[in-house]
Amino acid sequence: MKLKKGLFASLLALGLVAGAVGTASAETLRFASEAPRSDTQSIAGERFSELLKAKTNGALDIKIFADSSLGAFQAAISGVRGGTIDMAVSGSGNFSGLVPLLGVFDIPFMFKDSAHAYRVLDGKVGQDKLDKLDSIGMKALTFWDNR
C-alpha cells in the first residue's frame, strides 16, 4: 500500500493512520526528525511505531530517521511533499513559509497556560490550522508538545 499524501507524525494520530490500512503486506513508513534518538520526538516516534504495528497487526511499521539523517527540516518537509518521506515532525515555524497562518502560534504569550494551549490546539481553531496543510499536499495530524 502506498500512501498518497505525506503525514506529519504524532502519537495522537493513530486512528487516522490505522483507518487507512487495507492490505495484508507490510509497509514501512519513513519518519523524519531533526532531533537525536534520545529526544522525546524520537522516543514518541518509537512508541507510535509500536502502537501502529500492534493496531494494524503488523501491516504498518515506522522506521525512525533521527538526527536529521533524512535532512534538516526544509529537506524533510520537501521529502514529505514529494513522497520520498512519509512522516516528519517539525516546529510550526518551519511550515509558516508555506502556510503563513501557522505562524500565529509562535506569538509569545499567546496562551495563558498549558491547559489553554491544549484547548485551543486540540479544538476547532487548531484543527482549522492543521487542515491548511492539505493545500500543499500534506496531512497534518496534530500539534506536538514541545516544552
PyMOL commands that set and color helices and strands:
alter all, ss='L'
color gray80, all
select helices_A, chain A and resi 11-18+40-55+73-82+92-94+100-106+114-121+124-136
alter helices_A, ss='H'
color red, helices_A
select strands_A, chain A and resi 6-8+27-33+60-65+87-89+138-140
alter strands_A, ss='S'
color yellow, strands_A
deselect
rebuild
show_as cartoon
